[in-house]
């Protein structure tokens, strides 16, 4: 089993719990007092790209990778000369070809292009209470950063205030709230993507969204996720709420109407209930049957008026991956998000999360291979977004390069939620009257925050940048979690620019698989990326033998 380091002395970061490949703790807490790399970068932003205590220290990297196949076994190439993919207006002069001039904007889609300032998007933030509690920070932050944010499945179904008439949604206040927070700060870049699962489809969420918002919305069909091999889940502690969810048609375990369960709940032996979504396509028994059903669904959504439709698939095996790639191509979808196993933003059975599905690197490498096959047949491959354990700028560069030219951005699940928590906790200390509203967890600033500053302007490196966008009056109502998210995205953006400049690629679209190398031979074989002592060797020998 790979053990990831829990601390980085050079950056001054430390994980509270066991570390994952992403650099996050295996269990990320909303009340965490710090300070993993993502946590700290949400405050100090791009400063965290560099070792701490400059002028008093020198720093050296531990470049030995843990054994095992994964993104950690990929390294990014650097080149000693040249410039490639120069953006408009940028020349190859040394004064112009500098990393701040690297273009990292990206776009995806068909008839309507969705532009993104930074090549990242959030994971699905759905019916979990933590998604609802911190939504204002997540949505405002994504809009300010110019990246897509995904409203996950079941938001309508679990909303006690939503109204269904004859099985169709007529009022959806929580879904409306989530959309409108994003709309308030949205300006050209990014998008709000709404997921639909079996229950959402049955409840008429697609019809409601089109009637209410039209093509402001990107609609996302959901096949699965990397965290688990079953439907979405939440946990509720109130038996009456559990009954409400069962009446809405969900699977609720244990059954809140069972007299034995009710007695156990009364005696406090049972303290919570799990709400589950249904598996999709249970009545279909072949890939061809799935294809017909899928294409019929897309045709229906097109008839409703949807011009932007995406698909999210999980860490299923290769047949399902091939189906997702081919069907997305045939249906002309705008984006296909492919989620490798190992992480989740919600509630998932722990050992399922640990032991099911195809790991991210292998899944993503195969997705790129399958896109190549489609193109060789004269078909258009879908635009891709890769998910599955990403949190840093090097992850973004590796994933986009591995999936080039089809991968347009990286989907991050847990990482961009951390600045939402952190900013809210800080806001609750400075503005105790808003503590309950913003779901702050602290009564005073922890030492890790005090070490950075004593005022919001001093603590948040992004405070002035956000103030420039929303104005002084806007700062009075902006969720501070959004300010933290802006700092985190700025660190990612700057780091990606630096990696690309070193690879002499001055536009994100210029990244290729040749800009990567593997330090593990098994990774080289699975990813199709040359081993480190073999990458570019033909060019090296040509120089020596000239």
N, C-alpha and C positions, 0 to 999 in steps of 0.2 A: 504494500500500500504506500502511495506517495504521501510524504509529509511535507506540507508547504511551510516555509518559515513564517513565524508569527510576528516578527518584528523586523524593521529595517532601520538600522542605526543611522545610515546616511541621510535618510529622509526624516527621521525622527517619528516614525509611525509604528504602531503596534496594534495587533488584533486582540480584542477582548477574549474571543473564543478560538476554536480551531479554524485555521485558515483554509480557504478553497483556492483553486487555481486562479480564480478571478481576483484574488486579494481580499475578498470580503470574508467575514466570518461565516461559518456554516449556518449559524443562527444569528441573524441580524436583528437587533432590537431598536424600536423607535425611541427608547429612552437612553440609548447608549451615550456615555460621556466621553467616548473617543478611545483611540484615535487611529483608525485604519487609514490607508491612503485616500480612499474615496471620501471618508468623513472629513479629513483635514483639508483636502483640495476644495471642498465645498465652502471653506472659509477663505483660504489664502490663494485659491485659484492657481494660475500658472507658476507661481513661485515654487510650488511643490514639484515642478519638473526638475529642480536642481537640489543637490545636497544642502543640508542646513549648515548654519554657522560659517558661512563663507568668510574667509580671512583668518579663521582660526583652525581650519581643518583641511585635510586632503581626503579624497574618497576613492575607494576601489570597488569594483563590482565583483560579485560572486557569480561568475558566468557558467558554472557547472549546473546543468539542468537536471532536475529529478528524472529518474528513469521512467520510461513509459511513453506511449504515444499521446500526443496532444499539441495544442497550440504553443505550449511552453517550449516545445522542441523545435519550433521554427524561429529563425532569426531573419532580420531585415538586411538586405544588401545595402552597401554604400559604394559610391563610385568616386574616382579621383578626378574625373574631368567631365565636361559637357553639361548641357541643359536640354531637357526634353519637355514637350507639352507645355510650352510657355503660354500663359494666358494672354488675352488681348491687351496690348499696351505694355507688356513686360518684355524687356530685351535680355539678351544673354550677357550683358555687361556685368561685371562683379558688383557694381553699385545698384543694379536693378534685380538681378537674379538672387534675391535674398529670401529667407524663409517667410517673412511676413507677407510676401507677394505670392506665396503658393495658394492656389485656388482649391479650397476643400469643399466648396458647394457641390451639391449633387442633386439629382432629380430622378424621379421614377414615374412610370405611367405611360398610357397610350395617347388617347385623344386629348386628355387633360394632363399636363405635366405638373406633378407636385414637387416644388422646389424646397430644398433644405439647406440651411446655412452651415450646419455641421452634419457629417454623415452618420448620425445616430438617430434612433427613435426609442420610445419607451416600450417596455413590454406591456401586456394587457393588464390593466388595473380595473378589475371588475367588481364583483359583489362582495369581496372581502371588506370587512369593516375598516381595516387600515387604509384601503384605497379610498373609501368614502371620507374618512376622517381627515386625510391629508390632501384631498383632491385639489383644493384651491391652490396649494403650493405647487403640486405637480403640474396642473394645467396652465397656471399663469407662467410658471417657469418654462415649460415646453414652448408656449407661445412666444415668450420673450426671446428664447434661444433660437427660434425658427426651426423647430424639429417636430415631427409627428408624435402625437400621443394617442394611445389606444385605450378606449373604454372597453373593458373586458365583458365577458358573457354574464347574463343573469341579472344585470342591474335593475331592469324593469320588474322582473319576477319577484325579487326579494323586497321590493319597495312597498311598505305597508300603505303608503299614500297613493300608489298607482291604482288605476281603475281599469278593470277588464269588463267589457260588455260582450256577451256572446262569444267569449273566448278571445276577443281582440282588444288590444290595448287602446284606451281612449285618453288616458291621462297618465303621464310619466314624469312626475316632478323631480325625482332624483336624476334621471337621465337628462332632463332639460337643464337642471342646475349644472351638471358636468359640462354639457355642451356650451352653455352660456358663459361660464368662467373662462373657457378657452377663447371664445369669440371676443370677449372683452379686450384681450391683449394680443390677439392674432393680427399679423400684418404681412400678408403675402406668402411668407415662408411657413413650411410645416403644414399640418392638417390634423383634424380630429378623425380618428378611425374608430368605428363602432363594430364590435364583434357580434356575431349571431351564432348561437348553438341550437340544439334541437328545441329547447323550450322557448327561446327567443323567436325562432321561426314560427312555432305553433302559436305564440302570442301576438304575432303580427307586428313585430318591432320594425321590420323593413318598411312596411306600409306606413306606419306612424312617422318614421323618420323622413320618408320622401314627402309625405303630405305637409310636414312641419318645417323641414329644413332644405329639402331638395338636394341639389348636388354640392352643397357645402360639405356633405358627409362622404367619407370613404367607407363603404360597407365591406366588412371582412367576414367571410365564411370561415368557420373554425372546424378543422379536422382533429386537432389534438395539440398537445404541448410536450415540452421536454420533461416536465416535472412528474408526470404520471400517465398511466395508460388507460385511465378511466375518465369520467366526466368531472367537471369542476365541483369543488367542495367548499363549504364554509361550516363553521361551528357556531351554534347558538346556544345560549344558556337558559332562555326562557321557554317553558313548555308551551305557552300560548303562541309564541312566535313560531315554534316548531310546528304546531297545529296549522297555523296560517300557511306555512310553506308547504305542508302536505296537502292542504286544500287547494293550493295553487298548482298542484300536480307534480311536485318534486318528490324524489325518494328521500325520506327522512329516516335516519337510523340512530337509535332504536325508534320504533313506531310510537309517537306520542299519544296515540289513541289506545294503545294496548294497556289494559288495566294493571297488569304486572309492572309495566314500565312506569305508569303513573304512580303506583305505590312506591316504587324504588326512587322516583324523583322526589316524592313527598318526604321520604326518609333520608334524602340527600345522598343515597348510594349512587344515583345517576345525576350528574350535574350538568350535562351538556348533550346536545344532539347534533349530528352531522347531516347537512343537506347536500345531496348529490344530484348532479345532472345525469341525463341519460347518455348512453353510447349512441353514436350516430351510425347510420347505414346498417342496422342490425338485420333488416329484411333482405339485404342484398348479398349475393353469394359469389360474385365474380367481379373482376376488374371492369369488364365491359358493362355490367349492370350498374356499377358505381359511376362509370363515365356517362351513361345515359341519364341517370338521375341528376348528376352534377350539371350537365349541360342544360337539362330542363330547368334546373334551379336558376342558372345564370340567365337563360332566356327570359324567365319570368321576371327577374330583377331588372333586366334591360327594358322589358315592357313597362315596368313601373316607372322607369326614367333614370335609373342609375347609370352614370357614365364612368364612375370610379369604383371598382370592385377588387378586393384582394382576397388572398387565401392564406390562412395560418395552418401549418401542419407540424406535427410533432416528431418525436424520435423513432418513428416506426421503421420497419425494415425496408429493404430496397425496392420491393414492388410498390409499396405505398409512396415512396419517394418518387419513383418513376411516374406513377399516376399523377402526383401533385404537379410535377414539372410538365408533363405532357398535357394534362387537362387545362392547366393554367395557360399554356401556349395556345391550345385550340380555342379556348374561351376568350382569349385576348385580355386576360386580367392585367391589372396595373402593377401588382406586386405579389410575390410569393415569399412569405416569411417561413424559414425552416429552422426549427428549434431543436437543438441537440439535447441529449439527456443530461440531467444532473442538477438542475436548479429550478426554482419556482418563486413566484411572488405571493402565492396564497397558501392554502392548506393542502398538503399532499401527504399520502402515506410515506413515512420516512424510508423504509426499506425498499419500497417501490421506486422512490426517487433515486436511491443508491444503486439499484440492480436491474433496472429495465432499460431497454432502448439502445439506440446506436449513439455512441459518444459524438460530440460536436464535430471534431476535426474530420473523422471518417465520413460522417453524414454530409458535411459541407463539401468535401472533396468529391464525393460521388455526385452531388447535385451539379457541380460544375461540369463533371464528365458527361452527365446526362444532357445538360444544355448544349454541350459541344455536339453530341449525337443528333439532337434536333436540328441544329444549324447545318450540319452536314447533309441533312435531308431536305434542306431548303425551307425549314420552318423558322419562325421567330421564337427565340427563347424568352422566357419571362424575366422581368427585372426581379432580383433577389435581395432579400434581407436575411442575414444570418443571426441567429440567437443561440445562446447556450453557454453562459459563464463569462461574459465580457464586462469589463469595467474600466479599462485603461486605454490610452492612446495607442500603445503598441498592439493591443487586441484589435482595434479598429483597422490599423494598417494591415495586419496579417490577414484578417478575415476578408477584407475587400480585395487584397492582392490574390489570395487563394481562390476566390470566386470570380476573379476578373475574366472577361469584361462584364459579367452578368450581375455581380454583387454591387449594389449601389450604396448600401448603408448597413449598419449593424444595429440589431435590436438588443437593448439592454434592459433586463428585468429589474433586479434588485438595486443595482448601483444608483440610478438616478432617483430612487426613492429616499436614499440616505440624506441628501441635502434637504429634502422636504421635511424629514423628521428634525434634523439638526436646526434648521432655520426656525422652525416652529417652537422648538424647545428654548432657543435664545429669545425669541419674541415674547414668550410667556414670562420670562424673567424680567425683561425690560417693561413689558406692558401687562402686568398681572390681571388687569381688567379684561384682557383678551385671552388669557391663558386657557380657559375652558373652550373657547370658540376655535382656537388654533390647535387644540389638543397638545399643549405644552406639557412636558413631564418633569421639568426642573423647577425648583424654588430658588436656586442660585446657580451662577455659572460655575462649571467645573474648572479645575486648574488648567486643563488643556485649552480651554477657551480664553481664560484670563491671561494666559501666556501670550496670546495674540493681541488682545486689546481690551479696553474697558468700555467702549462705546460702540454702537452698531456701525458707525462710519469707519471705525478702526478695525473692528472684527471682520467685517465683510469686505474683501478686496473688490467685490463687484458693486458695492453700494453706489458709487458715483456713476458707474456705467449704466446701471438700471435707472438711476435718477434722471440721467440724460434722456432716457427713452420715455419714462412715464411722467416726468416733471416732479417738482417738489410736492405738489398736492397729491399726486399719485402715490408718492412714497408713504403717505399717511394711511393708505389702505392696502398697499401691496402686501401679500403674504411674504414673510421673511424667508420662508422655505423656497420661494421662487427666486429670491436674491441669491441664496446659497446655490441653487441649481444653476444659475447663470455663471457663477464662479467655477463650478464643476465643469460645465460645458466649455467654458473658456480655456480651462486647463487642457481638456481633451483636444480642443481645436488647435491650440498652439503646439501641443505635442505632435499631433498629426502633421502639421505644417513642417515641423523640424525633421521628422522622419522622411517626409517626401523630398525635402530639399536635399538631404543627405543622399537620397537615392536618385537625385537629379531629375525628379519628376515634379514639375511645377503645377500640375493639375491632377486632382484625385483620379480622374478618368484614365490617366496614363499608367497607373499601377498595373503590373502584370505578375503572374506567378514566378517569372524569372527574377523578380525583386526579392524573392525569399530563398532561404536555404535551410536544410534540416541538419540538426546536430545529432539525430538519432536515426539509424538506418531503417528501422521499422516505420518510423514516421515518414521518412523519405519515400518508402514504398507505398504506403497508404495514401499519403497526400499528393504523390506525384511531384514532389519538390526535391530537387537535387541535393545529395549529401554535401556537407559543407566543403569537403576537400575535392569535390568533383564539379561543383557549381562553377560555371564560366571557365572551366579548365581549358577548353579548346581555344578560347581567346588568350588565355595566359601562355599556352604553348606557342601560339602564333607570334606573340611578342618575343619569346625566347629564341625562336628559330628563324626570325626574320633576317 
